[in-house]
Amino acid sequence: MFILSLLFLLPMNLCAQTKFKLEEQSSKSRPDWLTDNNYKGAFMVQANGMASIEDAQNAVMTSLLNQIASSVAVEVTGETVSDVNWLTDNDKDVFSQNIQSSTITRIAKMPALQGISITKAQVYWEYYVNKKTNESYYDYYILYPFSMLELEELIDAYNKHEKKINDKIDGIENQLNGIEEISVALKNIDEMKLMMQGMDNGDLKYYRLKNVLKQYNKFIDDIHVEVIENNKDLIVLQLRYDERCLKATSLPKVTGDCARDFNVSNDGYNIDIQMNTFDCYAQDDNYVTARFNFGDRKLMKKILINL
């Protein structure tokens, strides 16, 4: 049912190979599943030329996990790629390979695969020795039972996991058109960056997040300051995106040329800057500067005081 995997051949020339003799084996004869390749509902994996039993076990288990993950990836990648033709106009084959490679990596880390143990496998090994050089190696084989039902359950678990993440991305993207609080946008930006850190850049979800993050960054970049009221004791500001008024939970840092004793507050949409303009003169240009920090974005508004 599943394909044989060949691993880790020692760098020996043909002449040297003839000097290695079978010294020991785990059973008197090779098992039928190894000699006739007659097995169903199982993965057969081998590791040749290994320095120790422990190395051989690690090698076959790594290969086994990759084979199971690859079997799942074959099922899910075709469907995934068909949905992303807009991303693959120029390098479709390469992008498909990247998606499958990323899928295999993610599946291999799934909790459902962590219960796989060599104790569940049929094992056969052979030990070879070159008595003239004292060199030796192991050839190690396992037959691991893994039914089609187990494979389908793993595919289903993977798809549910992917749907959960994609639904989360959809939710973040859909929020953008209705966001009124800048803190919500900044929280979503941080969350997307964190999600991307755990993804391979060949992952389709990585590209989705990258695109949504770009939209959010543009949203932050396009925020501007509107002056609603301006007199010698009070300036009222609003933060806007297009015509949408935004709530700002953080207050700006305010400085002035001559004004002092600033008291900055907000009631949600309006940011009130109260100040003392006793030292300001009408014949001068008297400015107040409000500086906002929105994540990596710094926004500054310089306002001429009406005296």
C-alpha positions as CSV (number, residue, x, y, z in Angstrom):
1,M,0.0,0.0,0.0
2,F,2.7,2.4,0.9
3,I,6.1,3.1,-0.7
4,L,9.5,1.8,0.5
5,S,11.8,4.4,1.8
6,L,15.6,4.2,1.4
7,L,17.8,6.1,3.9
8,F,21.4,6.9,4.8
9,L,23.7,4.6,2.7
10,L,27.3,4.5,4.0
11,P,29.9,5.8,1.6
12,M,31.5,2.5,0.8
13,N,32.9,1.5,-2.6
14,L,31.8,-1.8,-4.2
15,C,35.1,-3.6,-3.3
16,A,34.8,-2.6,0.3
17,Q,31.2,-3.7,0.5
18,T,32.2,-7.3,-0.3
19,K,34.3,-7.5,2.8
20,F,31.4,-6.9,5.1
21,K,29.8,-10.1,6.4
22,L,26.5,-10.7,8.1
23,E,27.4,-11.2,11.8
24,E,24.0,-11.1,13.5
25,Q,20.3,-10.7,12.7
26,S,17.2,-10.2,14.7
27,S,15.6,-13.4,13.5
28,K,16.9,-16.5,11.7
29,S,15.4,-15.5,8.4
30,R,14.1,-12.3,6.8
31,P,10.4,-11.8,7.3
32,D,8.0,-12.4,4.5
33,W,6.9,-8.7,4.4
34,L,10.5,-7.8,3.6
35,T,11.3,-10.4,1.0
36,D,8.1,-10.3,-1.1
37,N,6.9,-6.8,-0.4
38,N,3.5,-8.2,0.3
39,Y,1.9,-5.8,2.8
40,K,-1.2,-3.7,3.0
41,G,-2.4,-1.0,5.3
42,A,1.2,-0.4,6.5
43,F,4.3,1.6,5.9
44,M,7.5,-0.3,5.2
45,V,10.6,1.8,6.0
46,Q,14.3,0.9,6.0
47,A,17.6,2.5,7.1
48,N,20.8,1.1,5.7
49,G,24.4,1.5,6.8
50,M,23.6,2.9,10.3
51,A,26.3,3.1,13.0
52,S,24.0,1.9,15.8
53,I,20.6,0.5,16.6
54,E,19.6,3.9,18.1
55,D,20.6,5.8,15.0
56,A,18.7,3.3,12.9
57,Q,15.5,3.7,15.0
58,N,15.7,7.4,14.9
59,A,16.2,7.3,11.1
60,V,13.2,5.0,10.4
61,M,10.9,6.9,12.7
62,T,11.8,10.2,11.1
63,S,11.2,8.7,7.7
64,L,7.9,7.1,8.8
65,L,6.6,10.4,10.1
66,N,7.5,12.1,6.8
67,Q,5.9,9.3,4.8
68,I,2.6,9.5,6.7
69,A,2.7,13.3,6.4
70,S,3.5,13.1,2.7
71,S,0.5,10.8,2.2
72,V,-1.8,13.3,3.8
73,A,-0.2,16.2,1.9
74,V,-0.8,14.4,-1.4
75,E,-4.5,14.4,-0.6
76,V,-4.8,18.0,0.5
77,T,-2.4,19.9,-1.7
78,G,-4.2,19.3,-5.0
79,E,-7.3,20.9,-3.5
80,T,-5.4,23.7,-2.0
81,V,-3.5,24.6,-5.1
82,S,-6.7,24.7,-7.2
83,D,-7.9,27.5,-4.9
84,V,-4.8,29.7,-5.3
85,N,-4.3,30.0,-9.1
86,W,-4.1,33.8,-8.6
87,L,-0.9,33.3,-6.8
88,T,0.7,30.8,-9.2
89,D,0.5,32.4,-12.7
90,N,4.3,32.4,-13.2
91,D,5.7,29.6,-11.0
92,K,2.7,27.3,-10.4
93,D,4.8,24.1,-10.1
94,V,7.3,25.6,-7.8
95,F,4.6,27.2,-5.6
96,S,2.7,23.9,-5.5
97,Q,5.9,22.1,-4.3
98,N,6.4,24.8,-1.6
99,I,2.8,24.3,-0.4
100,Q,3.2,20.5,-0.3
101,S,6.6,20.8,1.5
102,S,5.1,23.2,4.1
103,T,2.1,21.0,4.5
104,I,4.3,18.0,5.2
105,T,6.2,19.9,7.8
106,R,3.1,21.0,9.6
107,I,1.5,17.6,9.6
108,A,4.6,16.0,11.0
109,K,4.2,18.3,14.1
110,M,0.5,17.5,14.6
111,P,-0.3,15.9,18.0
112,A,-2.0,13.0,16.2
113,L,1.4,11.8,15.0
114,Q,3.1,12.0,18.4
115,G,1.6,8.7,19.5
116,I,3.4,6.8,16.7
117,S,6.0,4.5,18.3
118,I,8.4,1.9,17.1
119,T,6.9,-0.5,19.7
120,K,3.9,-0.8,17.4
121,A,6.0,-1.9,14.4
122,Q,7.3,-5.2,13.2
123,V,11.1,-4.9,13.3
124,Y,13.9,-6.7,11.6
125,W,17.6,-5.8,11.5
126,E,20.9,-7.1,10.3
127,Y,24.4,-6.4,11.7
128,Y,27.4,-6.4,9.3
129,V,31.1,-6.4,10.2
130,N,34.4,-6.0,8.3
131,K,36.7,-8.1,10.5
132,K,39.9,-6.7,8.8
133,T,39.0,-3.1,9.6
134,N,36.6,-3.6,12.5
135,E,34.1,-1.4,10.7
136,S,30.4,-2.3,11.2
137,Y,26.9,-1.1,10.4
138,Y,23.3,-2.0,10.8
139,D,20.5,-2.4,8.2
140,Y,17.2,-1.8,9.9
141,Y,13.6,-2.4,8.7
142,I,10.2,-1.8,10.1
143,L,6.6,-2.5,9.0
144,Y,4.3,-0.1,10.7
145,P,0.6,-0.7,10.6
146,F,-1.4,2.3,9.4
147,S,-4.8,1.8,8.0
148,M,-6.7,3.8,5.4
149,L,-9.1,4.8,8.2
150,E,-6.3,6.2,10.3
151,L,-5.1,8.1,7.2
152,E,-8.5,9.5,6.6
153,E,-8.8,10.5,10.2
154,L,-5.5,12.3,10.0
155,I,-6.6,14.1,6.8
156,D,-9.8,15.2,8.5
157,A,-7.9,16.4,11.6
158,Y,-5.5,18.4,9.4
159,N,-8.4,20.0,7.4
160,K,-10.2,21.0,10.6
161,H,-7.0,22.5,12.0
162,E,-6.4,24.5,8.8
163,K,-10.1,25.6,8.7
164,K,-9.8,27.0,12.2
165,I,-6.7,29.1,11.3
166,N,-8.3,30.2,8.0
167,D,-11.5,31.2,9.8
168,K,-9.4,33.3,12.2
169,I,-7.7,35.0,9.3
170,D,-11.1,35.7,7.7
171,G,-12.3,37.2,10.9
172,I,-9.4,39.5,11.2
173,E,-9.7,40.6,7.6
174,N,-13.5,41.2,7.9
175,Q,-13.0,43.4,11.0
176,L,-11.0,45.9,9.0
177,N,-13.9,47.6,7.3
178,G,-15.6,48.3,10.6
179,I,-12.8,49.1,13.0
180,E,-13.4,52.2,15.1
181,E,-10.7,51.7,17.8
182,I,-7.1,52.0,16.8
183,S,-6.1,49.6,19.6
184,V,-8.1,46.8,17.9
185,A,-6.2,47.3,14.7
186,L,-2.8,47.3,16.5
187,K,-3.8,44.1,18.4
188,N,-4.7,42.4,15.2
189,I,-1.4,43.4,13.6
190,D,0.5,41.9,16.5
191,E,-1.5,38.8,16.4
192,M,-0.9,38.3,12.6
193,K,2.8,38.9,13.0
194,L,2.9,36.2,15.8
195,M,0.9,33.8,13.6
196,M,3.3,34.3,10.7
197,Q,6.4,33.6,12.9
198,G,5.1,30.0,13.3
199,M,4.6,29.5,9.5
200,D,6.9,28.5,6.7
201,N,6.9,31.1,3.9
202,G,5.7,28.4,1.5
203,D,2.4,28.1,3.5
204,L,-0.6,29.6,1.8
205,K,-1.8,31.0,5.1
206,Y,1.5,32.9,5.3
207,Y,0.6,34.7,2.0
208,R,-2.9,35.3,3.2
209,L,-1.7,36.9,6.4
210,K,0.9,38.9,4.6
211,N,-1.8,40.3,2.4
212,V,-4.2,41.1,5.3
213,L,-1.3,42.6,7.3
214,K,-0.5,44.9,4.3
215,Q,-4.1,46.1,4.4
216,Y,-3.9,46.8,8.1
217,N,-0.6,48.7,7.8
218,K,-2.2,50.8,5.0
219,F,-5.1,51.5,7.4
220,I,-2.7,52.7,10.1
221,D,-0.7,54.8,7.5
222,D,-3.8,56.5,6.3
223,I,-5.0,57.7,9.7
224,H,-4.9,61.5,9.9
225,V,-5.6,64.2,12.4
226,E,-8.5,66.7,12.1
227,V,-8.7,69.9,14.2
228,I,-12.3,70.2,15.4
229,E,-11.9,73.2,17.7
230,N,-9.1,75.7,18.1
231,N,-8.9,78.6,20.6
232,K,-6.3,80.0,22.9
233,D,-7.1,77.6,25.8
234,L,-8.4,74.5,24.1
235,I,-7.7,72.5,21.0
236,V,-9.9,69.5,20.1
237,L,-8.6,66.8,17.7
238,Q,-10.1,63.8,16.1
239,L,-8.3,60.8,14.4
240,R,-9.9,59.8,11.2
241,Y,-9.6,57.2,8.4
242,D,-11.3,58.6,5.3
243,E,-14.5,59.9,6.8
244,R,-14.6,57.4,9.7
245,C,-13.9,58.8,13.1
246,L,-11.7,56.6,15.3
247,K,-11.4,56.1,19.0
248,A,-7.9,56.5,20.4
249,T,-7.1,54.8,23.7
250,S,-3.6,56.3,23.9
251,L,-3.0,60.0,24.3
252,P,-0.6,62.1,22.2
253,K,2.5,63.7,23.5
254,V,2.0,67.5,23.3
255,T,4.6,70.2,23.1
256,G,4.3,73.9,22.4
257,D,6.4,76.9,21.4
258,C,5.0,79.1,24.1
259,A,2.0,77.3,25.5
260,R,2.5,75.2,28.6
261,D,0.7,73.3,31.4
262,F,-0.9,70.9,29.0
263,N,-3.8,68.7,30.1
264,V,-4.6,66.0,27.5
265,S,-7.7,63.8,27.7
266,N,-10.1,62.1,25.5
267,D,-13.8,61.1,25.7
268,G,-13.5,58.4,23.0
269,Y,-13.6,60.2,19.7
270,N,-12.5,63.7,20.8
271,I,-9.0,64.4,22.1
272,D,-9.0,67.6,24.2
273,I,-5.8,69.6,24.7
274,Q,-6.2,72.2,27.4
275,M,-3.3,74.6,27.9
276,N,-2.0,77.9,29.3
277,T,-1.3,80.4,26.6
278,F,-0.3,83.3,28.9
279,D,3.2,83.6,27.4
280,C,1.9,83.5,23.8
281,Y,1.6,86.7,21.8
282,A,-0.9,87.2,18.9
283,Q,1.7,88.7,16.6
284,D,3.8,85.5,16.8
285,D,3.2,82.2,15.2
286,N,2.4,80.0,18.2
287,Y,2.3,76.3,17.5
288,V,1.3,73.2,19.4
289,T,2.5,69.8,18.2
290,A,0.7,66.6,19.0
291,R,2.7,63.3,18.4
292,F,0.9,60.0,18.3
293,N,2.5,56.5,18.3
294,F,0.5,53.7,16.6
295,G,2.8,50.7,16.8
296,D,5.6,51.4,14.3
297,R,3.7,54.4,12.9
298,K,4.5,57.9,14.2
299,L,1.9,60.6,13.4
300,M,2.6,64.3,14.1
301,K,0.2,67.2,13.8
302,K,1.4,70.8,14.1
303,I,-1.3,73.3,15.0
304,L,-1.3,77.1,14.9
305,I,-3.0,78.4,18.0
306,N,-5.9,80.8,17.4
307,L,-5.3,83.6,20.0
